[in-house]
Amino acid sequence: MAAEIQPKPLTRKPILLQRVEGSQEVVNMAVIVPKEEGVISVSEDRTVRVWLKRDSGQYWPSIYHAMPSPCSCMSFNPETRRLSIGLDNGTISEFILSEDYNKMTPVKNYQAHQSRVTMVLFVLELEWVLSTGQDKQFAWHCSESGQRLGGYRTGAVASGGVTALCWDPVQRVLFSGSSDHSVIMWDIGGRKGTAIELQGHNDKVQALSYAQHTRQLISCGGDGGIVVWNMDVERQETPEWLDSDSCQKCDQPFFWNFKQMWDSKKIGLRQHHCRKCGKAVCGKCSSKRSSIPLMGFEFEVRVCDSCHEAITDEERAPTATFHDSKHNIVHVHFDATRGWLLTSGTDKVIKLWDMTPVVS
C-alpha cells in the first residue's frame, strides 16, 4: 500500500520580479518610478541611470549620464520629475527628467558641502533642498534661487549609530534602525515615552519602510534579510536591567561581590539578565532560551527559568516573517501602491520584488 503524500504547506514569500545589472560599482540609492516600469539609480561608478522595461522583459538604460564625482545619494520628486543628486565632492546637482524618461535636463548645482553628501531631500511645498554631509553640516537651499538659506553644524557625522528612519503619520510613531542590528519604535505622538525594541537582524539595519494600509514595517539589513513586522499587535516594552550584587533567584554572589564570596566561602558567578523580567541572574538560573515576539525578540534569547515556564505557546507565536534577498542590502525603496520593493546590494545588483504575498 502506497504511503499517503501529505501536501506541503504553502510558504508565502516575496517574488523576485527582476534583476537589474550593469553598474560597475555599488548602487548607493535607487527608486522605483511611479506608474512606470522603471528604476532610477545613482552609483559609486559616477553614473545616473534610468532603467525602463523593454519588450524583451529586461530593464535597459534609457538614460546613462556620467557625473564628475561618485554619486552618494539622491531624491526624486515624481510630481515635478526633479532629480536631486548628492555627490562625493559635496555638490548637489539637479535635473528635470522628461515625461517619457528618455532625457534629463540640468537645472542647477549647489555647492552644499565640503565633503561627501550623505542625504538629500527636495521639499516641494517649501521649495527647499535639505542635505547632510560628512563635513558634519546640515544645510538647506532655496530650489528657485539656488541660494543657501541656512546651515547647522552637528556634533557628529549624520550617518552615525542610527542608519534608517521611518514615520507612521497615523499612529505618530517613529521607527529607527541602527548599526547595532536593532529597530526601535518610538511613541512620539502618544506622548507615553515608550520605546519598543525589535530584534530580527544579524547585521546593521540599512533601511525601513512602513506599509500604512496594512500596518506592517519592512526592515532590511546588511545581512541580506528582509523582515516584515506585524505592527497591528499590542507590543510590550523590554524591561530595564536590574542591578544586583548577587543572583536575584538563588542569591549566589557575582564575581565582584568579594564580601559575600568570603562570608559564604563560594566562588563568584558571572552576571546575566533575563530578557523578560530584567532580573540579574546567574547562568544556572537562566539556562533556558525562548523567543518573546511581543517584546520584539523573534530570535531565542536568555530568560530565567521561572519566566521560561510562564511563557505560553501563544506568546511565542511569531509576529514577523523573515526572507532572504540573497545579497547584502545597502538601500531599499518601497512602492506601496503596487507593493513592490527595490533592494540594491554590495553585489552591484538591483532587485525588484513583489511583496504582496507577505505585505497584505
C-alpha positions as CSV (number, residue, x, y, z in Angstrom):
1,M,0.0,0.0,0.0
2,A,1.5,3.3,-1.0
3,A,2.1,5.9,1.7
4,E,-0.2,8.9,1.7
5,I,1.5,12.0,0.4
6,Q,0.8,15.0,2.6
7,P,0.6,18.3,0.8
8,K,3.3,20.8,1.9
9,P,2.1,24.0,3.4
10,L,2.4,27.0,1.1
11,T,5.1,29.3,2.1
12,R,4.3,33.0,1.5
13,K,7.4,34.9,0.4
14,P,8.4,37.8,-1.8
15,I,8.5,37.1,-5.5
16,L,11.6,38.2,-7.4
17,L,10.4,40.1,-10.4
18,Q,13.6,41.4,-11.9
19,R,17.4,41.7,-11.5
20,V,18.8,44.9,-12.9
21,E,22.5,44.6,-13.6
22,G,25.2,46.7,-15.3
23,S,26.6,49.1,-12.7
24,Q,30.4,48.9,-12.3
25,E,30.3,49.8,-8.6
26,V,27.7,49.7,-5.7
27,V,24.4,51.4,-6.4
28,N,24.1,53.7,-3.4
29,M,20.5,54.7,-4.0
30,A,17.6,53.8,-6.4
31,V,13.9,54.4,-6.6
32,I,11.0,52.8,-8.5
33,V,9.5,55.2,-11.0
34,P,5.8,55.7,-10.0
35,K,3.2,54.5,-12.6
36,E,6.0,53.2,-14.8
37,E,8.0,50.0,-15.1
38,G,11.3,51.8,-14.5
39,V,14.0,52.5,-12.0
40,I,16.3,55.5,-11.4
41,S,19.7,54.7,-9.9
42,V,22.8,56.5,-8.8
43,S,26.1,54.7,-8.3
44,E,29.6,54.9,-6.9
45,D,30.8,54.5,-10.5
46,R,29.7,58.2,-11.1
47,T,26.7,57.2,-13.3
48,V,23.0,58.2,-13.2
49,R,20.8,55.7,-15.0
50,V,17.1,55.5,-15.8
51,W,16.2,51.9,-16.5
52,L,13.0,51.2,-18.4
53,K,11.5,47.8,-19.1
54,R,11.7,46.8,-22.7
55,D,9.5,44.4,-24.8
56,S,12.0,41.7,-24.1
57,G,11.1,41.9,-20.4
58,Q,14.6,43.2,-19.4
59,Y,15.4,46.6,-18.0
60,W,17.8,48.7,-20.1
61,P,19.1,52.3,-19.6
62,S,17.1,54.9,-21.4
63,I,19.4,57.5,-19.7
64,Y,23.1,57.0,-19.0
65,H,24.7,60.1,-17.6
66,A,28.2,60.4,-16.1
67,M,28.7,62.8,-13.2
68,P,32.1,64.4,-12.3
69,S,32.2,62.6,-8.9
70,P,30.8,59.4,-7.4
71,C,27.0,59.6,-6.7
72,S,26.3,59.1,-3.0
73,C,22.6,59.8,-2.7
74,M,19.5,61.1,-4.5
75,S,16.0,62.5,-4.1
76,F,13.3,62.2,-6.8
77,N,10.0,64.1,-6.8
78,P,7.5,62.4,-9.1
79,E,5.2,65.4,-9.4
80,T,7.9,67.7,-10.9
81,R,10.2,64.9,-12.1
82,R,13.0,66.8,-10.3
83,L,16.0,64.6,-9.6
84,S,18.5,65.9,-6.9
85,I,21.8,64.0,-6.8
86,G,24.3,64.3,-3.9
87,L,28.0,63.8,-4.9
88,D,31.1,62.6,-3.2
89,N,32.7,66.1,-3.8
90,G,30.0,67.9,-1.7
91,T,28.0,69.2,-4.7
92,I,24.2,68.6,-5.2
93,S,23.2,68.6,-8.9
94,E,19.6,69.0,-10.0
95,F,18.0,67.7,-13.2
96,I,14.5,67.6,-14.7
97,L,13.5,64.3,-16.4
98,S,11.3,64.3,-19.5
99,E,7.8,62.8,-19.4
100,D,9.0,59.7,-21.3
101,Y,12.1,59.3,-19.0
102,N,14.4,59.4,-22.0
103,K,16.1,62.7,-21.3
104,M,17.4,64.6,-18.3
105,T,18.0,68.4,-18.4
106,P,20.5,70.1,-16.0
107,V,18.9,72.7,-13.8
108,K,21.5,73.9,-11.3
109,N,24.3,72.9,-8.9
110,Y,24.6,73.7,-5.2
111,Q,28.0,73.9,-3.5
112,A,26.4,72.4,-0.4
113,H,29.2,70.7,1.5
114,Q,32.9,70.4,1.8
115,S,32.9,66.6,1.5
116,R,30.6,63.7,0.6
117,V,26.8,64.4,0.7
118,T,25.1,61.7,2.8
119,M,21.5,62.7,2.4
120,V,19.5,65.0,0.1
121,L,15.8,65.7,0.1
122,F,13.7,68.1,-2.1
123,V,10.7,69.5,-0.3
124,L,8.2,70.7,-2.9
125,E,5.9,72.6,-0.5
126,L,8.7,74.8,0.7
127,E,10.8,74.7,-2.4
128,W,13.8,73.7,-0.3
129,V,16.7,71.3,-0.8
130,L,17.8,69.8,2.5
131,S,21.1,67.9,2.8
132,T,23.6,66.5,5.3
133,G,27.2,65.7,4.6
134,Q,30.3,64.1,6.0
135,D,31.5,67.6,6.9
136,K,29.0,67.4,9.8
137,Q,26.8,70.1,8.2
138,F,23.1,70.1,7.8
139,A,22.2,72.7,5.1
140,W,19.1,73.9,3.3
141,H,18.9,75.8,0.0
142,C,16.2,77.6,-2.0
143,S,15.5,75.5,-5.1
144,E,14.2,78.5,-7.0
145,S,17.2,80.9,-6.5
146,G,19.8,78.3,-5.6
147,Q,20.8,80.4,-2.5
148,R,21.9,78.9,0.7
149,L,19.2,79.7,3.3
150,G,21.0,78.3,6.4
151,G,23.2,75.6,7.9
152,Y,23.8,73.9,11.2
153,R,26.9,72.1,12.4
154,T,26.1,68.8,14.0
155,G,28.2,67.2,16.7
156,A,28.8,64.1,14.6
157,V,28.6,62.8,11.1
158,A,24.9,62.5,10.3
159,S,25.2,58.8,9.5
160,G,26.2,57.7,13.0
161,G,24.6,54.9,15.0
162,V,21.1,55.4,13.6
163,T,21.1,54.1,10.0
164,A,17.5,54.5,9.0
165,L,14.3,56.4,9.9
166,C,10.6,55.8,9.0
167,W,7.5,57.7,10.2
168,D,3.9,56.4,10.7
169,P,1.8,59.6,10.3
170,V,-1.4,57.9,11.6
171,Q,-0.1,56.4,14.8
172,R,2.5,59.1,15.0
173,V,5.2,56.6,15.7
174,L,8.9,56.9,14.6
175,F,10.9,53.8,13.7
176,S,14.7,53.9,13.8
177,G,17.1,51.3,12.5
178,S,20.7,51.1,14.0
179,S,24.1,49.7,13.4
180,D,23.6,47.6,16.5
181,H,21.1,45.4,14.4
182,S,18.0,46.7,16.2
183,V,14.9,48.5,15.2
184,I,13.2,50.8,17.8
185,M,9.6,52.0,17.7
186,W,9.4,55.4,19.4
187,D,5.9,56.5,20.6
188,I,6.2,60.2,19.9
189,G,2.5,61.1,19.1
190,G,1.1,59.2,22.1
191,R,3.4,61.1,24.4
192,K,3.8,57.9,26.5
193,G,7.6,58.0,26.1
194,T,7.6,54.3,25.3
195,A,10.3,52.7,23.2
196,I,9.6,49.2,21.8
197,E,12.6,47.2,20.6
198,L,12.5,44.8,17.6
199,Q,15.3,42.3,17.1
200,G,15.4,40.5,13.8
201,H,18.7,41.2,12.1
202,N,22.2,39.8,12.3
203,D,23.8,42.9,10.8
204,K,23.1,46.6,10.8
205,V,19.7,47.8,9.7
206,Q,20.1,49.6,6.4
207,A,16.6,50.7,5.5
208,L,13.0,50.9,6.8
209,S,9.6,51.3,5.0
210,Y,6.2,51.3,6.5
211,A,3.1,49.9,4.8
212,Q,0.4,52.1,6.4
213,H,-2.6,50.4,4.8
214,T,-1.6,47.0,6.4
215,R,0.3,48.3,9.5
216,Q,3.4,46.4,8.6
217,L,7.0,47.5,8.9
218,I,9.6,46.3,6.4
219,S,13.2,46.3,7.6
220,C,16.2,45.4,5.5
221,G,19.8,44.7,6.7
222,G,23.3,44.2,5.7
223,D,22.8,40.5,6.4
224,G,20.5,40.4,3.3
225,G,17.4,39.9,5.5
226,I,14.0,41.3,4.6
227,V,11.9,41.3,7.7
228,V,8.1,42.1,7.6
229,W,6.9,43.1,11.1
230,N,3.2,42.9,12.1
231,M,2.7,46.3,13.9
232,D,-1.1,45.6,14.4
233,V,-0.4,43.8,17.7
234,E,0.0,45.2,21.2
235,R,3.7,45.1,21.8
236,Q,5.4,45.3,25.2
237,E,8.4,47.4,26.3
238,T,11.5,45.4,27.2
239,P,12.2,45.8,31.0
240,E,15.2,47.7,32.3
241,W,18.0,45.5,33.5
242,L,18.2,45.5,37.3
243,D,21.4,45.9,39.3
244,S,22.4,43.4,42.0
245,D,25.5,42.1,43.6
246,S,24.0,38.6,43.7
247,C,21.7,36.4,41.7
248,Q,18.1,37.5,42.3
249,K,16.9,33.9,42.1
250,C,19.4,31.8,44.1
251,D,21.3,34.6,45.9
252,Q,24.7,33.3,44.8
253,P,27.2,36.2,44.7
254,F,28.5,37.6,41.5
255,F,32.3,37.6,41.0
256,W,32.8,41.3,42.1
257,N,30.9,40.7,45.4
258,F,34.0,39.9,47.5
259,K,32.3,40.2,50.9
260,Q,29.6,37.8,50.2
261,M,32.0,35.4,48.5
262,W,34.2,35.5,51.6
263,D,31.3,35.1,54.0
264,S,29.7,32.2,52.1
265,K,33.0,30.7,51.0
266,K,31.7,30.5,47.5
267,I,33.3,31.4,44.1
268,G,31.5,34.4,42.5
269,L,29.5,33.8,39.4
270,R,29.1,35.7,36.1
271,Q,26.0,38.0,35.9
272,H,23.3,37.6,33.2
273,H,19.9,39.3,32.7
274,C,16.6,37.7,31.9
275,R,15.2,39.5,28.8
276,K,11.6,39.1,30.1
277,C,11.7,40.3,33.7
278,G,15.1,42.1,33.6
279,K,16.3,40.5,36.8
280,A,20.1,39.9,37.4
281,V,20.6,36.1,37.4
282,C,23.4,33.6,37.3
283,G,23.9,31.1,34.4
284,K,22.4,28.2,36.3
285,C,19.2,30.1,36.9
286,S,18.9,31.3,33.3
287,S,19.9,28.1,31.4
288,K,16.8,28.3,29.1
289,R,16.2,30.3,25.9
290,S,13.0,31.5,24.4
291,S,11.6,33.8,21.7
292,I,9.4,36.6,23.1
293,P,7.9,38.2,19.9
294,L,5.6,40.7,21.6
295,M,8.7,42.1,23.2
296,G,10.4,42.2,19.8
297,F,12.6,39.1,20.4
298,E,11.9,37.0,17.3
299,F,15.1,35.0,18.0
300,E,15.6,33.0,21.1
301,V,17.1,35.0,24.0
302,R,18.2,34.2,27.6
303,V,15.4,34.1,30.1
304,C,15.3,33.0,33.7
305,D,13.9,29.5,34.4
306,S,10.7,30.8,36.1
307,C,9.9,33.2,33.1
308,H,10.6,30.3,30.7
309,E,7.9,28.2,32.4
310,A,5.5,31.2,32.4
311,I,5.8,32.0,28.7
312,T,2.9,30.4,26.8
313,D,3.0,29.0,23.3
314,E,0.7,31.8,22.3
315,E,3.3,34.3,23.5
316,R,5.9,32.5,21.4
317,A,3.8,32.9,18.2
318,P,6.0,34.9,15.7
319,T,4.9,38.4,14.8
320,A,7.3,38.8,11.8
321,T,8.3,36.9,8.7
322,F,11.9,36.5,7.5
323,H,13.1,36.4,3.9
324,D,16.5,36.2,2.3
325,S,17.3,38.7,-0.5
326,K,20.5,36.8,-1.3
327,H,22.6,40.0,-1.3
328,N,23.9,42.4,1.3
329,I,21.4,45.3,1.1
330,V,22.7,48.9,1.1
331,H,19.4,50.6,0.1
332,V,15.7,49.9,-0.4
333,H,12.7,51.7,-1.8
334,F,9.1,50.6,-1.3
335,D,6.3,51.4,-3.8
336,A,3.2,51.0,-1.6
337,T,0.7,51.4,-4.5
338,R,2.0,48.3,-6.3
339,G,3.5,46.5,-3.3
340,W,6.9,46.4,-5.0
341,L,10.2,46.6,-3.1
342,L,13.5,47.6,-4.6
343,T,16.8,46.4,-3.0
344,S,20.3,47.4,-4.0
345,G,23.3,45.4,-2.7
346,T,27.0,45.3,-2.4
347,D,27.0,42.9,-5.3
348,K,26.1,45.9,-7.6
349,V,22.7,44.4,-8.4
350,I,19.3,46.0,-8.1
351,K,16.4,43.6,-7.4
352,L,12.7,44.2,-7.7
353,W,10.4,42.2,-5.5
354,D,6.6,41.7,-5.4
355,M,5.9,42.0,-1.7
356,T,2.1,41.4,-1.9
357,P,2.3,37.8,-0.8
358,V,3.7,39.0,2.6
359,V,2.5,42.6,2.8
360,S,-1.2,42.2,2.8
